[in-house]
Amino acid sequence: MLATTLNKPYVVIHTLTTLDGRIHNIALPEFDSAALLYEQLALHAEQQVLNIRGYLNGRVSTDDNFTRYRKPDLNESAALVPEGDFVAEANAPMYYVALDPAGRLGWEENHVDYGGVRSHVVSVLTERAGNAYKDLLRRLGISYVIAGNDQPDNALALHKLVTLFGMERVMIGGGGVLNWSYVQDGLVDELSLLLCPVSDASPAAPGLFTARAPFSQVKPRSFTLIDVKALKNSTLWLRYRVHSQPS
């Protein structure tokens, strides 16, 4: 499929960082306050302003928050599933999209509950995912799309999210490797950043953006400020337009 034929939703990276650009939890009341604001802006029906229909996280973030590093309950003798994508629910109010190239997440149900919102799970796989894993997703009623051979095809994944599920606006919630791969591919329209007035100076904590081969490279990019607001407890909400990929 040619890139010029692909549809793309409006994509916003929405994230919460410390003053030193880290995206890990810190046990301070200022962080707890900012984390609640993050959820409200993204998901709460009465308060969210991003107007998203789906939010996308990577495999590690999904394991950390939802699947808890469980092994998938596979049936290696399962009958061959039909080729292509699987749409279990085409009109969900909200979707949780998990990037899982090889099919490793140990799902037990077809939805997640985050920020008070129930979201239908859509798994983004590559051709590396085996028949037994796709059989598991079908048994659980979890939708999936195939995007890429050995490595994820981010543009194709977004195309399928908007065409198969009607996700006209999609939020990416990290981590840093996922965030940067979508920025480098020129697929992000906006960066929505909550800057929390805390830090623990951890050298090992993940950052907002991280280049990692083969998904992305170290390359300079620039952003233009759209808006800035002061929120509760000295948190700043910064919104940036992402510049087109430099020539």
ZAMARGU-965017 format. One record per residue (C-alpha): residue number from 1; y, x, z. Coordinates in Angstrom, 3 decimals, decimal comma. Last residue first. Example, Ala and Ser with C-alpha at 12.3 -4.5 7.8 and 13.67 -1.06 7.14 Angstrom:
<sites>
  num         v         u         w
    2    -1,060    13,670     7,140
    1    -4,500    12,300     7,800
</sites>
This chain:
<sites>
  num         v         u         w
  247    17,668    14,823     4,880
  246    18,294    13,425     8,336
  245    16,292    10,310     9,385
  244    18,617     7,397     9,748
  243    20,627     7,274    12,929
  242    19,355     5,306    15,920
  241    21,906     2,850    17,273
  240    22,387     3,287    20,987
  239    22,466     0,972    24,008
  238    23,174     2,321    27,481
  237    22,559     0,313    30,650
  236    23,786     2,252    33,681
  235    22,279     1,918    37,162
  234    24,754     2,406    40,015
  233    23,056    -0,019    42,424
  232    23,411    -3,045    40,145
  231    24,494    -2,703    36,524
  230    27,279    -0,763    34,777
  229    27,304    -1,574    31,082
  228    27,409     0,573    27,954
  227    27,424    -0,535    24,328
  226    26,717     0,641    20,802
  225    26,588     4,431    21,325
  224    25,570     6,346    18,216
  223    22,360     8,420    18,130
  222    21,350    11,792    16,723
  221    18,069    13,433    15,725
  220    16,943    17,060    15,835
  219    13,331    17,880    14,921
  218    10,398    18,988    17,092
  217     7,395    17,443    15,389
  216     5,389    14,224    15,492
  215     1,905    12,690    15,665
  214    -0,136    15,810    14,827
  213     1,302    17,397    16,895
  212     3,325    16,360    19,922
  211     7,060    15,799    20,198
  210     8,105    14,247    23,510
  209    10,927    11,750    24,026
  208    11,840     9,905    27,243
  207    10,156    12,568    29,342
  206     6,867    12,748    31,205
  205     6,871    14,201    34,750
  204     5,559    17,757    35,100
  203     8,800    19,556    36,018
  202     9,591    17,042    38,780
  201    13,294    17,254    39,611
  200    13,015    14,301    42,050
  199    15,729    12,277    40,384
  198    17,668     9,069    40,992
  197    20,716     7,269    39,572
  196    18,736     5,128    37,074
  195    19,673     5,244    33,411
  194    18,480     2,104    31,662
  193    18,152     2,943    27,989
  192    18,029     0,550    25,046
  191    17,480     2,643    21,903
  190    17,938     0,711    18,662
  189    16,690     0,513    15,089
  188    13,468     2,508    15,369
  187    11,220     3,010    12,316
  186    12,538     6,308    10,929
  185     9,148     8,026    11,275
  184    10,751    10,485    13,709
  183    11,863     7,638    15,949
  182     8,388     6,054    15,897
  181     6,715     9,366    16,780
  180     9,335    10,012    19,457
  179     8,675     6,827    21,421
  178     4,889     7,213    21,193
  177     5,003    10,766    22,540
  176     7,479     9,785    25,272
  175     5,546     6,917    26,687
  174     6,704     4,386    25,771
  173     8,022     0,830    25,960
  172     8,444    -0,053    22,311
  171     9,992    -3,478    21,838
  170     9,350    -5,609    18,773
  169    11,599    -8,155    17,056
  168    10,388   -10,250    14,098
  167     6,885   -10,500    15,549
  166     5,492   -13,263    13,322
  165     1,857   -12,518    14,125
  164     0,261   -11,565    10,805
  163     3,363   -10,522     8,830
  162     5,460    -9,028    11,642
  161     2,676    -7,205    13,467
  160     1,025    -6,190    10,200
  159     4,144    -4,459     8,901
  158     4,647    -2,769    12,266
  157     1,148    -1,267    12,095
  156     1,681    -0,186     8,481
  155     4,844     1,707     9,446
  154     3,138     3,371    12,404
  153     0,108     4,624    10,463
  152    -2,017     5,896    13,341
  151    -4,110     9,029    12,700
  150    -7,663     9,399    11,339
  149    -7,488     6,480     8,885
  148    -4,405     4,373     9,526
  147    -3,478     0,891    10,680
  146    -6,335    -1,502    11,454
  145    -5,190    -4,608    13,305
  144    -6,665    -6,217    16,400
  143    -6,637    -9,556    18,208
  142    -8,432    -9,889    21,534
  141   -10,685   -12,923    21,923
  140   -13,002   -11,134    24,368
  139   -15,999   -11,293    22,038
  138   -13,803   -10,170    19,126
  137   -12,518    -7,195    21,096
  136   -16,050    -6,184    22,037
  135   -17,232    -6,427    18,403
  134   -14,340    -4,171    17,387
  133   -15,603    -1,637    19,915
  132   -19,188    -1,851    18,704
  131   -18,091    -1,441    15,085
  130   -16,345     1,840    15,793
  129   -12,669     2,733    15,956
  128   -11,947     5,778    13,775
  127   -10,599     3,536    10,994
  126    -7,476     3,199    13,107
  125    -6,776     0,658    15,819
  124    -3,738    -1,303    16,999
  123    -4,931    -3,711    19,701
  122    -3,162    -7,049    20,092
  121    -3,234    -8,548    23,581
  120    -1,735   -11,992    24,252
  119     1,139   -11,847    26,745
  118     1,578   -13,723    30,027
  117     5,104   -13,228    31,403
  116     5,991   -12,797    35,089
  115     7,216    -9,253    34,521
  114     3,796    -8,263    33,283
  113     0,674   -10,396    32,919
  112    -1,808    -9,119    30,359
  111    -3,978   -11,076    27,947
  110    -7,341   -10,990    26,171
  109    -9,589   -10,169    29,111
  108   -11,895    -7,330    30,196
  107   -10,345    -4,473    28,199
  106   -11,666    -0,954    28,646
  105    -9,405     0,986    26,283
  104   -11,159     3,545    24,062
  103   -10,895     2,238    20,493
  102   -10,177     5,362    18,433
  101    -6,521     4,681    17,608
  100    -5,537     2,653    20,692
   99    -1,887     1,570    20,355
   98    -1,680    -1,492    22,598
   97     0,497    -4,450    21,568
   96     1,264    -7,034    24,260
   95     2,291   -10,272    22,585
   94     4,576   -13,103    23,636
   93     4,858   -16,846    22,858
   92     1,455   -16,678    21,125
   91     1,324   -18,174    17,640
   90    -1,316   -16,228    15,700
   89    -4,034   -15,994    18,338
   88    -7,391   -14,376    17,560
   87    -6,221   -12,512    14,454
   86    -8,801    -9,900    13,401
   85    -7,968    -7,220    10,839
   84   -10,211    -5,750     8,167
   83   -13,954    -5,783     7,609
   82   -16,194    -8,421     9,124
   81   -18,224    -7,359    12,176
   80   -21,626    -5,685    11,778
   79   -24,051    -7,106    14,322
   78   -23,898    -5,564    17,785
   77   -26,562    -2,992    18,697
   76   -24,036    -0,605    20,296
   75   -22,938    -3,380    22,627
   74   -19,886    -1,931    24,336
   73   -18,433    -2,601    27,780
   72   -15,316    -0,435    27,436
   71   -15,003     2,308    30,080
   70   -12,354     1,563    32,668
   69    -9,309     3,862    32,727
   68    -7,165     1,388    34,674
   67    -7,058    -1,232    31,906
   66    -3,592    -2,528    32,827
   65    -0,836    -0,186    33,969
   64    -2,078     3,389    33,695
   63    -4,600     2,570    30,957
   62    -1,889     0,866    28,903
   61     0,531     3,763    29,412
   60    -2,211     6,176    28,311
   59    -3,105     4,130    25,224
   58     0,435     3,724    23,965
   57     2,729     0,758    24,535
   56     4,110    -1,984    22,295
   55     6,078    -5,072    23,252
   54     6,018    -8,340    21,346
   53     8,224   -11,333    20,550
   52    11,483    -9,646    21,548
   51    14,782   -11,397    22,144
   50    16,413    -8,239    23,583
   49    18,614   -10,307    25,909
   48    16,168   -11,169    28,660
   47    17,627   -13,327    31,424
   46    16,228   -16,854    31,386
   45    12,985   -16,015    29,572
   44    12,363   -12,866    31,594
   43    10,908   -10,222    29,288
   42    13,054    -7,264    28,316
   41    16,262    -7,546    30,309
   40    14,433    -8,900    33,342
   39    11,754    -6,221    33,325
   38    14,286    -3,375    33,155
   37    16,432    -5,010    35,855
   36    13,421    -5,050    38,160
   35    12,792    -1,359    37,467
   34    16,455    -0,576    38,195
   33    16,240    -2,162    41,652
   32    12,993    -0,351    42,453
   31    14,582     2,929    41,341
   30    17,609     2,435    43,584
   29    15,293     1,581    46,490
   28    13,554     4,986    46,242
   27     9,893     5,778    45,660
   26    10,228     7,371    42,217
   25     8,219     6,100    39,266
   24     7,976     8,201    36,102
   23    10,034     8,115    32,918
   22    12,008    11,349    33,137
   21    15,390    11,850    31,473
   20    17,023    13,993    34,157
   19    19,057    11,095    35,540
   18    15,867     9,061    35,853
   17    14,654     6,951    32,994
   16    14,007     3,303    32,194
   15    12,997     2,294    28,679
   14    13,568    -0,095    25,820
   13    12,852     1,334    22,374
   12    14,020    -1,337    19,959
   11    12,387    -2,249    16,668
   10    13,643    -4,981    14,335
    9    10,537    -5,963    12,413
    8     9,423    -4,121     9,287
    7     7,976    -5,371     6,017
    6     6,079    -2,935     3,831
    5     6,346    -3,071     0,044
    4     8,493     0,072    -0,258
    3     5,895     2,037     1,726
    2     3,322     1,472    -1,024
    1     0,000     0,000     0,000
</sites>
